[in-house]
Amino acid sequence: MEARRVTERAGRGGGGGTRRRRTALIALLWLALAPGWVAPAHARARGGIDAVLVLDSSGSMRHTDPLRLRVPAAKLFISLLGAGDRVGVISFSGHAWPVIGLTDVTGASDRRRLFQAVDKVSSRGAFTNLYAALEAGRRMLAGQARPGTRRYLILMSDGRMDVGDTRRDAELTRRLLGRELPELVHEHIQIFSIAFTRASDVGLLRRMARTTHGLFRLAAFDRDLDTTFTSLFERAKRPEMLPIQGGEFTADASIREVTVVATKQDRAVRIVLQAPGGGRWSAKHREPGMRWFRSARFDMITIPHPKPGKWRILSSAGHNKAYIVTNLGLETNVGERDIALHTEQSVHAWLSKDHAVVSQPDVLRDTRFVVEIQRPDGVSARYTMLDDGGSPDRKAGDGVFTTDVRYYKPGAYTLRIIATAPTFERQITRYFHVNAPPAAPAKPAPKPASKTAPVPAPKPKLKPKPEPAPKAVSKGPVPAAATVGLWRVAAVFLLVNGVLFGLGGGGFLLWRRLAKGKAAEAAASDESAEESR
């Protein structure tokens, strides 16, 4: 991500600073009181919205949101809306049912009814039917939304598609992606999806938001909820804002009302607002006409006709926001549609009074415009914008400040434009996604041309080899059957040898006996011959 024109303008500071501030203050007061003039073609009017809060009431929410912080967070969103806006509430678990239809948020009684509807959302359901949730929200908007209003579904869930049957879960998911999301796109309904845990079907919830050009947020921790809903409000309403640095913001004479959202560490923290001049206000001791809404994680303070000067937010945990109602606003040409990777974008910004471009040199001479872009990896960069006619349809000094930006990383971006002058400050925020091009399908390897491919020679047929004669002696282990045969041969061999040995031994003994008999007879004959002599 880079900007082509990032040099600072010359001529800032130095002598004459007090005189320039006085001139700018006079010009600002003139802008606040002078009549408007013809608005250019790119001036944008802000209208009302129709939004439906679709809140998960399954039993698992007792663990992922044990303090039920989604209730005050939803009330914060309702409280930030104003005249011309309407909100409905739907609760869902295994099924979805409307708690309250689209209701105007202007009157105090209407806000109380909406708050009571949000309070009714429980955490006792057994299942999580995301398809039924979206269908019920779409039906409410289709039947009750006003023509020409921007339409939003704000889906808060901690789970996956789960109706107790895995086959039914898969079928409902297919219907959600193949039928329900295209219907929402056709009816120009954007989904703001909020996942309460990483165990949620984050991929599905993100896809819902991306398909409908909405916004996805993971609110895995309690501290994420208030910033999540303020970003949803900024995306839906595109309000005028004051930059807050170090807990300080500057109010000017053109501001008719300012609403401050101040975060805090826990319920016990007491937010204090210090006005210009040193006066301090709190929820218990506040200025007449000031409205103060307290919750466990944030306070919301609305101040009509704030005193010009520096205001300070004391005891806050940071991440504060200040929204204003004024006839001196900040505009931009940057939308919130997805952008292709490596796209070069020409960013324009201008001050407007009643949506007409302010080109008065006395106002713009000491006004600095910067664009701050936060990449998906959290890295931020700031670039100076110049009124030098940096695009073909612009000319120098027309009050429109520009710079060119190119995006080199895919993912979710946050773009802030800040206008700062000695007597006033303004800020606007845009959210969009930079898409990487789809991966090209793998091409199959080209086949070799038949003309140049060599024809392989036919392989000669080999004569079958004669089978070798069986060997008499086996070198390997003898099978069981062969072992039995050997034992039989050995037994026969021993038997035959035993018989032969017996016969041989018997014959030898018989021969010796016969020999001894013959010797005895010879001796007897010799003895008898001697006696006869």
KEVEXSE-239413 format. One record per atom (N, C-alpha, C, CB): z, y, x; residue in one letter. Coordinates in pm, whole numbers, plus 50000, padded with zeros to 5 digits. Last residue first. Glycine has a CB too. Example, Ala and Ser with C-alpha at 12.3 -4.5 7.8 and 13.67 -1.06 7.14 Angstrom:
BEGIN
507084977551285S507144989451367S507875000351290S505724994051408S507804943151319A507804955051230A507804967051320A509054955351131A
This chain:
BEGIN
523523553454515R523433549954654R524743544254700R523043561854737R524253563354271S523603550354278S523413545754422S522273550754208S525233588454325E526193578054289E525533564154299E526743580454145E522873601954365E523773599954476E524783588854445E524503613054508E521833602254110A521103595554217A522003592954335A519893603754260A523593617753966S523533603553934S522783595954040S522873601253799S523053642254079E524403636654091E524403621554064E525363643653995E520473647453995D520743646354138D522093639554161D520723660254206D520863649353725S520023638253777S520263636353925S518523641053752S522413672553707A522973659653663A522163647853717A523003658953509A520633691853793A521843689253870A522443675753833A522873700453848A518793691253585A518383687653723A519593684153809A517593699353788A520333699553371E519793685953369E519383681953509E518593684853272E520853725753450A521963716453434A521463702153435A522733719253305A518303736553442A519033736053570A520183726153562A519573749853608A517763735353169K516963727553264K517693726353398K515563734053283K519693753253073G519743739053033G518963730353129G519193737252892G518893777653181K520183772153221K520273757153186K521333779853153K516493780153040A516483778753187A517773772853237A516243792353254A517403783552780L516583771652814L516553769452964L515143773052760L518753807952809R519493795852768R518713783252804R519773796152617R516663824852877R517733822652973R518513809952938R518673834752977R515173823652641W514563818952768W515633815852870W513593829452825W516933835352459L516523821352440L515963815552569L515483820352328L517063861252565L518273853052562L517923838352546L519193857552448L514363868852523F514933868652659F516183860052664F515263882952707F514213867452245G513383858452327G513923857052469G511943863552333G515983888352173G516253874552133G515463864552217G515933872551985G514633910452286G515973906752336G516323892352301G517043916152280G512283909952134G512243908552281G513583904252337G511823921852346G513293913651877L512563901451910L512523899352061L511133901951854L514493938951908G515293927151871G514613914051907G515593927351723G512313954451974F513393953352070F514263941252039F514233966152070F510843951451736L510273946251863L511373944651968L509173955751916L512623964151560V512253949951541V511743943951671V511183948551431V512703989451672G513923981651661G513633966751646G514753986451543G510063997251645N510613995451780N511923987451777N510864009051845N509993998551365V509133989051438V509673986451578V507673994351447V511884018851321L512054005551263L511253995051339L511654005651116L510794040451456L512084035151500L512304021051447L513214044351455L508454043651306F508384041151450F509694035051499F508084054351526F509484049351053V508704036951071V508654033051219V507274038751016V510694074051117A511504062851067A510784049551087A511834064850919A508474089451195A509534086651292A510394074751248A510414098951311A507084090350952V506474083751069V507544080051172V505404092851134V508974105050797R508584091350759R507974083750878R507574091650641R509004129350933W510214121250926W509894106650888W511194127350824W506384137550888L506814134151024L508074125651024L507044146851104L506454142750610G505594132150664G506004127950803G504144136550665G508254164750601V508614152050535V507784140650590V508424153150382V506694183750738T507964179350794T508414166150733T509034189950773T504594188250562A504314181750689A505584176450753A503614191350784A506034201450355A505364188650328A505084181150457A504044190850251A506904225050490A507874215350439A507244201850417A508494220250310A505014232950791P505334234050649P506274222950607P504074233650565P506164243251107V505634232151029V506004233950884V506164218651081V505144272951275P506184265451204P505564255251112P507084274851123P502434267351513G503294275351427G504364266951363G502484282251320G500914249251640K501804257551719K502754265751634K501004266651807K500094215551576S500274228851521S501274236451604S500724228251374S497734193651703V499094198751715V499144212951661V499584198251862V495084189251643A496054178651620A497474183751619A495904167851725A493014212051460K493754208051579K494814197951544K494384220251648K489914208551295P491364210151289P492044204751413P491934203251165P487054225451422A487724212951386A489224215151384A487364201651485A485814256351277P486394248551387P487114236151335P487354257151468P482784259851100E484234259951095E484814251551207E484734254850959E480094278351239P480684265551193P482204266351197P480194253751281P479094309851106K479704302151214K480274289251159K480794310351284K476014318450959P477434315250940P477954306651053P477664308250807P474044342951122K474224329151079K475704326151060K473594319351181K473394375550996L474114366951090L474264353051032L475484372851124L470614395450963K471504385950895K472134376650998K470734377850788K470534428351097P470104414251099P471134405351031P469874409451245P470214457350898K471074449050981K470604434550978K472544450050935K467554480350909P468244469450840P469044460850936P467234460750764P468274513751023A467564500951039A468314489950967A467384497351188A468474542650810P469144532550894P468344519650900P470544529750842P466544570450840V466674558150760V467334547650847V465284553250707V467894603450875P467324591350934P467584579250845P467904588951074P467024631450680A468044621350702A467414608850761A468764617950571A465014648150617T465484648250756T466504637450783T466074661750789T464554643350347K463444642550441K463934641450584K462534654750426K466944646750205S466424633150217S465314632050320S465904628450083S469564667050337A468214665950281A467644652050307A467284676750341A472994659750259P471894661350357P470554659350291P472054651550473P474814678650014K474254665950057K473134668250157K473744657949937K477544701050071P476124698750040P475644685450094P475264709950097P480744695449925A479944695950047A478484693150015A480474685950153A481664715149638P481434702249703P480534703849825P480794692249605P483964742349646K482574738049634K482394724449701K481614748449697K486834749549457A486304743549579A484884738549556A487214731949626A486964780749282P486954766149282P486304760749409P486224760849159P488974807749401A487624802549374A487664787349376A486604807849479A491854819849238A491304812049348A489944806349310A492264800749389A491754852449091P491934837949080P491254830849196P491374832748947P493224880349265P492064873849204P492284858849194P490794876849283P496464892149170A495604886449272A494414879949204A496374876249361A497474921649003N497044907748994N496194903849113N496264905448866N500234940948959V499024939749040V498674924949048V499214945949183V501654956848679H501544944748760H500214944748832H501694932048672H503964984048608F502694976748593F502694965048689F501474986148618F505665012048487Y505774998348532Y504424991548509Y506924990748458Y506665045448563R505695036248506R505895022448568R504235041448529R508515075048502T508445061748561T507405053448488T509835054748557T509175109048598I508645099248503I508455086148576I507295104248439I511125138648633Q510765125348683Q510195117148568Q511985118148747Q511945171548750R511435162548647R511055149248712R510215168848574R513915200948794E513435188248844E512965179848725E514555180748924E514305236248880F514205225048786F513725212648860F513255228448669F514435255949075T515175258048950T515085246548851T514695270448885T512955248649300P514295254349319P515105255149191P514185267849378P511555216449207A511425230849233A512835236449252A510665238249116A509875185949197T511095192949234T510775207549265T511765186149355T508825157449035A508485171449060A509785179049082A507665177648940A507955124449089I509065134049087I508525147849121I510195129849186I507075093548963I506565106549006I507675116748985I505265110448926I507195059549040R507925071248994R507235083649050R509415070749037R506385026648962L505865039349014L506645050748953L504335040748983L506864993649045T507455004948974T506965017749040T509035004248974T505204961949009Y505384974849076Y506114984548983Y504024980749121Y504954927249059A505414938148972A505724950649054A506664933748893A502014914149236G503354913649178G503664925849095G504384912149287G500274914349555P500354911649412P501804911249364P499664898349378P499644940649782K500474929149749K500454926749599K501924931149799K498184963649815Y497844952249899Y498674939749871Y498004956050042Y496704990749661Y497754980649648Y497324967949721Y498044977749498Y496345025149738R495745011849733R496865001449739R494725009849851R496085058049613V496945046949653V496145034049642V498225046249565V495725092949649D495075079949630D495955068949687D493685079749696D496935120849460T496895112949583T496265099549548T498345111149646T497325153449307T496725140149320T497055133949454T495205140849302T498095176349046F498355171649182F497915157049194F499855173349219F496815202248867V496895187648868V496995183049014V495655181048796V496375229248879G497685224848834G497865209848832G497945230048700G494065238048992D494045236448846D495375231248792D492925227048806D493775240849268G494485251149196G494485249749046G493935264049230G490595225449308A491825230249368A492445241249284A491565235349510A489515203649047K489265214649139K490595220049189K488435225849072K488265171148949R489315181048965R488855192049058R490595174449018R486525150048945D486675157548820D487775168148828D486975147948707D486665138549206P485445145449162P485615153849036P484375135449138P489865147549357S488965138049291S487775145549234S489715130149178S491545167149467G491245155249545G490405144849475G492475148949586G492315194449441G491085189349382G490625176649450G489995199749390G494765199549547D493615203449628D492305198349570D493775198449769D497685197249520D496805203649421D495565208949494D497555215249344D499025165949631L498525179349658L497625184249545L497755179649790L501925146149688M500735148749607M500335163449624M501005145449456M503315124749935T503175138249880T501865139549803T503245148849992T504915093949884Y503745101249930Y503695114849860Y502445093149902Y507105067749978R506935080649910R505765088049972R508235089249918R507895033549916A507215043549998A507015056049914A505845038250053A510025004849930S509535016949863S508865026149965S510685024249791S510384969949880V510134980849975V509534992749899V509184976250090V510514948949701G511604958749702G511414970349796G512854951949735G508334932949678D509364928449771D510514938349783D508764926049906D506634947149504P507354935349453P508454930449546P506384924049429P507334982549578R506524970449581R507314958649525R506054967549723R507495013749438Q508325002349481Q507514989649467Q509635001449399Q506535045749516I506055032849468I506945021949526I504565030549505I506585079049431E507365068449495E506965055249433E508905070949482E505045109449484V504965096749412V505705086349495V503465092449386V505895143949444V505825131849526V505695119849433V507095130449618V505465178449445F505185166149373F505145154549472F503845167149294F507275208249441R506795197249524R506645184849437R507765194549642R506905242149388T507145229149325T506505218249411T506565228849180T506365267949456D507495261549521D507845248149455D508695270749518D504075273249299R504095276549441R505205269249516R504255291649460R504175268849028L503775257749112L503915260549261L502355254049083L504935293248913V505725281248887V505455270648992V505435275748747V503055311548999D504465314849019D505365302648998D504875326148926D500605300248913P500975299949056P502445302849080P500145309849133P500325279748633Q500775292848678Q501205292348825Q501935297848590Q499495257648501S498775260948625S499195274548681S497265260948599S500385231448307V500925243848363V500205246448494V502475242948383V498615216748040V498815217648184V499335231448223V497515214548258V500435208247748A499325215647808A499635217747956A499105229347735A502645197347621H501555188347660H500305195747706H501205179247544H504485218047611D503915213347485D502625205547512D503635225147389D503595222147933K504415228447830K503745225447697K504565244047852K503655201648220S503045205448092S504085212448006S502465193148019S502645193348551L503645198648458L502945202948331L504425210548520L500995163348660W500975177648629W502175181148540W499645181748561W499205139448855A500435143748788A500375158748768A501705139748870A497255110548938H497335124648901H498685127548835H496165128648806H496035087749165V497215091249086V497235106349064V498525086349155V493545065649191S493765079949206S494875084049110S492465088049178S493605034749353Q493945042149232Q494175056849266Q495205036149165Q491825007749458E492215021249497E492405029549371E491165027749593E492804973749459T492224984949385T492724998249443T492574983849234T493984951849570H493124959949658H492404971249583H492094951049726H494214934649257L494624936049396L493554943449476L494904922149459L493994952348948A493514942049039A493944945049182A491984940849031A496634958848722I495664964048819I495264952748911I496254976148900I497674960548378D497584953748505D496454959548590D497374938748484D498844991948240R498034979848236R498004973448374R496604982848186R500085015848218E500915004248251E500174991248232E502165004348166E498705045548371G499125037548257G499985025848303G497915032448179G498625077248505V498895063148534V499385056248408V499935061748648V498385103848474N497285095748422N497535080848439N495985099548491N501315121948368T500515114748467T499395107148397T501395105048549T503655149648334E502675140148283E501945133348398E501675147248189E506655164848251L505845159748361L504945148848306L506745154448477L507515194648056G507525180548093G506655177548213G507065172347977G509135215647877L508545216048009L508625201848065L509265226448103L510495212247649N509095215747632N508395217947766N508975228147546N512665183547627T512295196547681T510845199447647T512525197047833T515145161147651V514225166647552V513925180847596V514815166047405V515755135847899I515835149447847I514825151647735I515615159647959I517905113048064Y516715115247981Y516855128747911Y516525103647877Y519065099848348A519225111948268A517915114648197A519645124248357A520895072048480K519665077748427K519995090148347K518905067348341K522255053848761N522375062748646N521005068148606N523335074348676N523015036548967H521955032548873H522015040948745H522065017548839H526685038949000G525305041349039G524335036648933G524995034649170G529155036048896A528745025848992A527325028049040A528865012048930A531145066248866S530095057148824S529775047248935S528835064948784S532955086748908S533495073148885S532425063248845S534565073548779S531005113848775L532105108948857L532525094948812L533295118648850L528135131548795I528695119948724I529735113748816I527575109448684I527495166548775R527895155048856R528495144248766R528905159348964R524995192048764W525955183648694W526255171548782W525405179148554W523975224348846K524255210848895K525325204148811K524685211349042K522215242948584G522915241348711G523135226748745G524235248548708G522685253248245P521835252048364P522675251248491P520865263948372P524315233348007K524395245348089K523535243748214K525865248348128K522335217447756P523245217047871P523185229947952P522885205147962P521745213247464H521625225947537H522565226347659H521935237747443H523835185347404P522845194947353P522915207947433P523085197647201P524195155647562I524665169447573I523585178747515I524985173147722I525375123247541T524305132247499T524865146447492T523715127947361T526095095147730I526565108547691I525355117147656I527415115147806I527165062847754M525995070947722M526465084147664M525045063547623M528475040847999D528715051347900D527405058647877D529855061247947D528675005248067F528065018448079F528625027847973F526535017548066F530054981748030R529274983348152R528674997148170R528184973248154R531474982547790A532104976347906A531374979448036A532184961347887A530975015947652S530905001347647S531504995847776S529414996447628S530875046147456R531445038247565R531225023447542R532935041247580R529215075847392F529275061647353F529765053547474F527865056447302F529455107947285W529865099247397W530045085047345W531195104347463W528015139847235R528195126247183R528445116847301R526945121647100R529015173647191M528685163047286M528975149347222M529485164747419M530055191347009G528635187946997G528205176947092G527805200047023G532475204047236P531995203047097P530485200847093P532355215847018P533135182947519E532715195847465E532255194347321E531595201947551E535895160147529R534495163747546R534195176947476R533575152647493R538065138547603H538075153247607H536655157947636H539095158647714H537425111647590K538535116747510K538535131947501K539845112047567K535245108947762A535115103947625A536215109347535A535135088747625A535165141147936S535285126547930S535145122147785S536655121647989S534445168148161W534455162548027W534535147348037W533195166947947W535255197648346R535115183148340R535295178148197R536125176248432R533955226548516G534555220448397G534265205548390G534055227248271G532505236948734G533715229148759G534365223048639G534685237548825G530065249648734G531225258148722G532535250748736G531205265248593G528365224448555P528275235748648P529455245348626P526925243248630P530595196248478A529565206148444A529465216748553A529865212648309A531115162748529Q531485176048576Q530335185648554Q531885175748725Q532275136248350L531085144448371L531535158448410L530175144748244L533635104448411V533895118848396V532615126248430V535095123648487V534465072248292I533435081348342I533815095748312I532065077948279I536785049648384R536615061148295R535605070648359R537985068348268R537025014348393V536575026648457V536375037448352V535275024348537V537524991148250A538665000048278A538235013448338A539634993248370A535204975848238R535634983248118R536714993548148R536134973548012R533524981048556D534134972948451D534644982148339D535304964348508D531734998048695Q532054984648746Q532634975648638Q533034985648863Q529105015348516K530435014448575K530744999848610K531515020148478K526445039748459T526975026148471T528355026348537T526015017248552T525415063148230A526185061448353A526785047448357A527305072248364A522935080948097V523425067148096V524085064648231V522265056748067V522645111047925V522995104748052V523485090648025V524095113048128V520415132147781T521195120047755T521395112847887T520485110847650T520025165947691V520005156047798V520905144447758V520455162247935V518065191147534E519075180447522E518915171047640E518935172647385E516435211847610R517125213247483R518235202747466R516125212047368R515615228447900I516085215647845I516885218047718I516955207947949I515005252248021S514035247047924S514505234347855S512715244547992S516925258548212A516985265748084A516045260047980A516665280248105A518025227248363D517425240548365D517355246148224D516005240148428D520145206148560A519625210348430A519065224448442A520745209748320A520115182148805T520015196548781T519415199048644T519175203448890T522525157248906F521225161148850F521295176048815F520865152548723F524225133049108E523995146849067E522615148549005E524155156349186E524645108449225G525365111349102G525185125449051G526805108849123G522855107749437G524275109149465G525095112549344G524475119549569G520425119749223Q520705115849361Q522175118349390Q519805123449460Q518205117048966I519635117048997I519805111749139I520445108448894I515655135248796P516065126948910P517555128348934P515275130849037P515315133848446L515765141848559L516105132448674L516995150748521L512475126748234M513715123348303M514045133748408M513615109448367M510825119347930E511025128648040E512385125648102E510925143647992E509935084747851P510645097447830P510555106547952P512115094847797P508425061947741R507935070747847R508615084447840R506415072347838R509035042347554K509005056247510K508455066047614K510375060547470K508795017047683A508385018747544A508165033347508A509425012847452A509745020847943R508405015347923R507915018147781R508405000247949R512305030847894E511345039047968E509925034047949E511695039348117E513405008447762F513265021247692F512245030147762F514615028347682F513374990347973L512594987547852L512365000347772L513304977047765L515145003148146S513745001748187S512844998248069S513614990948296S517465000747994T516935014148021T515485013448068T517795021248125T517734973147996F517394979747870F516964994247891F518574979247776F518274968548271T517154961848204T516754969348078T517504947448170T520584982748313T519364987348379T518124980848318T519424984348530T522274966848153D522054980748116D520804986248184D523274989248153D522094940948280L521694943148141L521404957648110L522764938048050L523034936248534D521604938348519D521204942848378D520874925648553D525684930048537R525324943648577R523844946648558R525694945948722R525744902948475D526134912648373D525644926648407D527644912648356D522784885748596F524164890548611F524454901148506F524404896148754F520184880048532A521054868748566A522514872748579A520594862448695A517864890248384A519204896248382A520224885148409A519504903548245A514654895548459L515674885148474L517024892048486L515394876048598L512004907548255R513154910548338R514094898248340R513914923148287R508684917748184F509654906848198F510774911348289F508984894048253F506664934847951L507524935848068L508494924248068L508284949348071L503254933347841G504624937947825G505374937947957G505354929147725G500724923547794H500864936147868H502254942247849H499794946347824H500704898147694T500694909047596T500854922747660T501794906847494T500864882947927T499714881147837T499584892747740T499824868047760T503344890548034R502124894048104R500914893248012R501924884948224R505184879647847A505134894047872A503794897947934A506294898447963A504604852047861M504564859147733M504384874147756M505854856447653M505104847148132R503724846148081R503574853147947R503304831448068R507884849548142R507054859248216R505614858948163R507084856048368R508564827547984L508954840847940L508144851648013L510454843147965L507494806548144L506984808848008L507324822947961L507574798447911L508984809448384G507524809948385G506954812848248G506964796948436G511594805748299V511194818948347V509674820348347V511744821448488V513284790648105D511874788348135D511274801748176D511094782148011D516474793348276S515564795548162S514144791648203S515604810348115S517814792548509A517544779748447A516694781048322A518844772748413A518384818448567R517214812648634R516874798948580R517444811848783R519234836248266T519574827448376T518294822048438T520494815748329T518224852448071F519624854348108F520064845548224F520494851447989F515234870948047A515854857948075A517264860148125A515004849748178A513434889347824I514594890147912I515184876147925I515664900247857I510334904747751S511144892547755S512224893847860S510264880147783S508584922847540F509514925347649F510464913447652F510284939147632F505324921347428I506584913947439I507334918847562I506324898647448I503374940947204Q503804937947339Q505154931047338Q503854950647424Q500714938246988I502164937246996I502534933047138I502734927146890I498064938946892H498564949346985H500084949946986H497984963146947H496994918046756E497694928046676E498354938746761E498744921246590E495984902846966H495054908346867H495694919346784H494554897246774H498374895047088V497444903747160V496494910447062V496644895747266V499384878546886L500134890446926L499234900347001L501344886547014L497424858446884E497654866546764E498384879446799E498454858546660E497754847347145P496514854447109P496644862946983P495394844547090P500434836747101L500184847747194L498854854747167L500224842547337L499944816346904E500824827646876E500564839446970E502274823246887E498014798047020R497794804546891R498634817146873R498094794846779R498604788247275G497224787847227G496974795447099G496824774047207G501354791547317L500394796947413L498994798047356L500374788247537L502444779547086L502844793047126L501804799347217L504204792647195L501284754347090R500954763346980R501324777847015R501664758946852R502494744247322R501024745547315R500624755147204R500364731847293R505154744447234T504764752747349T503254754747351T505224746147480T505044725647029L505344739546996L504974748947112L506824741146962L504504702547183E503544706947082E503774721647046E503644698146956E506784700447342A505474702247405A504444707547306A504984689147467A508724696347140D508814707747231D507454710747293D509864705047342D507894671947034R507804683846950R507894696547035R508924683746842R508534655947252R507144656647207R506924669047120R506754643847128R511324659847265T510464664247376T509004665147336T510614654847495T513464672747039D512424662447048D511424667047155D511704659946908D515134694647016G515724681347006G514734669947016G516434680146879G513894717747067V514194715246926V514714701046906V512944717446839V513374740147303D514214728247283D514564727247136D515514728947370D512104759347549M511754753847419M512494740647402M510204751847407M515034772147718R513674767247714R513354762947571R513474755547814R517244800947745G516854786947743G515374784347751G517364780847623G518254825447697D518704819147820D518134805047834D520234818747824D516704855847575S517004841647566S517484836447700S515774833647518S515294880947388M516394878247481M516804863647464M517614887747455M512524901047333L513024887347324L514084885047431L511874877047339L511264924647153I512194923947266I512944910847253I513174936347269I508104934547066L509084923947044L509954923147169L508374910047014L506614964546947Y507244957047055Y508124945946998Y508064966347145Y503974987846894R504794976946841R505314968246956R503974968346742R503225021346816R503295010946918R504325000646874R503665017047057R501515029846510T502685030046597T502565019146703T503985028146514T499295027046343G499215036646453G500415037146543G498985049946399G501025019046044P499755019946117P499835030446228P498605023346019P504285004546079R503425015346031R502125015546109R504135028746042R505484971645994A505164982146091A504204992246031A504574976146218A505794950945807Q506584963145791Q506194974545885Q508014960045810Q504224928145854G504494932145716G505134945745700G505344922045652G504034926046130A502804926046050A503044931145909A502204912046045A506734925446203L505904936946239L504644937646156L505554936346387L507454900546092M508154912746051M507314925046084M509534913546120M505694883246225R505584884846079R506294897546032R506164872446007R506644885246487R505274889746455R505124892146305R504224879446503R509194873846456G509034887846498G507674893346465G509284889246645G508514847646383A509284855946290A509164870746327A510774851646290A507134839446615E506424839746486E507164848646387E506284825446429E509124840446810L507964849546818L507244850646684L506994844746925L510884820346705A511354833946733A510184843746735A512114834546866A509364797146698A509834802846571A510294817346591A510974794446512A509064794046977Y507894795946890Y508304802446758Y507194782546864Y511624789247069L510954801747107L509734804447021L510544801147254L514314775646969N512924774746924N512234788046952N512844770946772N516884758747075T516204771047113T514724769647079T516404774247265T519874745946904F518594744746974F518034758547007F517584736746889F522314751446780A522194739046858A520944738746945A522194727146766A524244782346764G523104773846734G523014761846827G521824781846741G526244800446819R526654787646762R525474778246735R527414789946636R526694827846876S526304818546983S526674804346939S527014822247120S525374854346662S526424845746715S525914837746834S526954836246605S524904886046538V524244875546617V525314867546688V523224881646719V526264906946424K526224894246350K525594882946430K525484896146221K525834929446579D527144922846589D527144909146521D528214931546526D523354937546486V523444931746620V524754924146637V523314942746728V524164947846237A523234936546242A523284929746378A521804941146212A525754969246317Q526374958046245Q525484945746246Q526694962146100Q523754985446428F524824980346513F525494968346447F525844991446542F522294991246195L521674983546303L522724977746397L520694992446381L524215005946054R523664993645996R523024984946103R522644996945886R524525027546231R525665018746205R525185005546146R526685025446109R521995039246211R522425033446338R523595023946319R522805044646437R522145048245946D521155038145984D521525031446116D519755044445995D524135067645970S524385055945885S523405044745917S524275059745737S522925086646136A524105079546184A524375066946102A525325088746181A519295086346145G520585089646085G521715081246140G520515088045936G517205074446303T517525088746310T518925091646262T516535096746230T516085049746300V517275051446384V517745065946388V516995046646526V514955029246029D514895041746103D516195043946179D514615053546008D514274994746055T515145005246003T515045017546090T516605000345995T512884964445970L512664976746045L513394988445978L511154979846057L515614942845850G514224946845871G514124959745949G513514948345737G518064921145983I517764933845918I516314937345950I518744945345966I517804894146040V519134899446007V518994912845936V519994900946135V515524867845981P515764882245996P517174885945956P514754890245913P515594837746172W515784844346043W516054859246067W516964837745962W514464806946308A514614821546321A514744827746183A513404827746398A515914776346436H515024783846347H515264798646372H515264780046196H517564770146645G516554760246605G515524766046511G517214748246540G517794802546678S518214791046759S517194780046731S519724786246725S517814838246634F517134825246635F517904815146720F515694826746688F517624868946456S518434859346529S517724845746525S519874858246469S516254901246464I516054887246427I516934878646515I514554883046441I516074934646357V516844924746433V516564910946375V518374927946429V514194965446409G514614954046329G515334944046418G513424947446258G513775000746425V514194988446490V514554978146384V515384990946586V511775030146480R512425020746390R512695007646465R511545018146264R511345065546537D511445051746587D512165043046484D512175051246723D511535091046437G510225084746434G510215070446483G509275092546516G514065101946656A513335104146532A511945098146542A513245119146499A514905077046904G515125089246828G514295089946702G514845101146913G516755055447130L515605058947046L515945070946960L515195046946957L519195050247242L518265058447318L517065062847236L517805051047440L520395032747063S520925046347074S519965055547148S522275046247143S519005009047108I518895015646977I519315030246988I519765008346873I519865003747371F518455005847343F518265013247211F517714992447340F522615000447321L522145011147409L520685014247382L522345007247557L522594977647165K522994990247102K522585002147187K524514990447078K521894959247360A520954961747250A521294974747179A520964949947151A524254961347509A522984964847571A521924967547465A522514953547665A526234952147332P526194966447366P524894970547435P527384969947455P525064924547327V525284932647206V525354947547241V526574928247134V525044913247573R523734916347514R523884925047390R522984903547479R527604906547629L527164919747675L525774923247622L527164920347826L529324885447567R528394890447467R527924904647502R529054890347327R530744873447762L531314885847710L530434892247603L531534895747823L529104851847831P530394849347766P531024861747707P531354843247866P526284843547863D526704857147825D528064856147756D525634864047730D526164817147938T525354826748014T525694841147981T523894824147988T527954805247756H528164803647900H527384814047980H527764789547944H527084811447506R528514813247532R528814812347681R529334802747457R524484803747500M524744817847529M526224820647552M524224826647416M524424778047410S524464779947555S524724794447592S523174775147618S524084779247133G525424777647187G525524779947336G525914764047156G521774805847037S522104791847069S523464791147137S521024785547159S520684829746961S522034826846912S522414812246937S522134830046761S518694854947099D519034840747105D520484838747059D518834835147250D517004879946920L518174876347000L518504861546986L519374884846960L514754903746914V514784889446883V515824883146975V513344882646901V514234934646782L515114927646876L515224913146831L516534934346885L511284951346741V512124940946682V512914934246794V511264930446603V510064984546689A510534974146780A511424964346706A511284980146900A507815009346669D508434999246584D508784987446674D507494994946465D507895043946771I507645029846797I508305021646688I508165025646937I506215076346760G507305067046736G506895052746766G507775068146592G504465093047036G504735089846897G505895080246884G503495084046830G503335119247241R504225107747227R504525105647079R505545109847307R500115128547359A501205130647263A502035117847252A500655134747124A498735138847663R499085127547577R500265131147487R499415115147662R495855154347799A497245155947755A497555145447651A497505170347699A493175152447861H494035141647907H495505143847872H493895140048055H491975175447757A491685162547694A492645151647736A490275158347725A494445202347741P493265195647790P493105181847729P493305194547941P495525224647480A495805213347568A494505207147615A496675202847496A495795259747464V494995247947428V495235236747528V493485251547422V499295270047482W497845272647484W497115259547465W497415279447617W502395282747331G501545273147402G500095277347400G501675259347340G504385312547394P503645303347308P502755294247390P502805311047205P507415313447599A506055317847566A505365307947474A505225319747693A509855302547669L509795311247552L508385314547507L510525323847580L509585286947892A510435281847785A510275289847657A511875282047828A508025302648057L507445290348001L508265285347883L507355279448109L509885322348124W508695326148046W508065313947981W507655333348137W511635307248273L512105312848147L510935317148060L513035324748172L509885302348488L510385291348407L510905296248273L511485283848480L509505327948594A508345320748538A508805309348448A507445315348650A512105333148680I511505341748578I510335334748512I511045355148637I512325312848873L513225312848758L512675321448646L514615317748799L510375320749057A510205308048986A511095307448863A510505296249078A511485344749148T510195345049079T509985332348998T509055346749180T513785334749270R513925344149158R512635344549078R514295358349209R512625319249470R513445312649368R513595321649245R514825309049424R511385339049620R510555329049552R511345322049443R510005318749652R513625353249716R512675360249628R511805350149553R511785369949711R514805333449874T515525338749757T514575345549661T516605348549801T512825329650072G513205318749984G513895323849859G514105309150056G511915347550263G511485350050125G511905339250029G510015351550120G511275326650547G511725338850482G511225340050341G511295350750560G511415290550511G511185302950584G511705314850506G509715304750615G509775268950271G510925273850346G510595287050413G511375263650449G506425259550319R507675257350248R508815262550334R507885242250214R503915261350442G504425273250374G505675270950295G503395278650284G501925232050376A502465242450463A503075253550377A501365248150556A502675200150243R502045213250230R502725223250321R502075218050084R502505170150436E503265179950360E502485192950352E504655182350423E500215143050397T500735154350474T501475163750382T499615161750547T498935122350282V500385121350287V501005132950363V500795108250350V496315109050142R496795122450173R498315122350168R496205133150075R496175081150106R495265087750199R495775101450239R493905089050137R498725056950111A498165068850049A497315075950151A499275078249994A499075021350067E499015033350149E498465044750067E498175031050275E500004988250085M500005000050000M500005012350088M501215000149904M
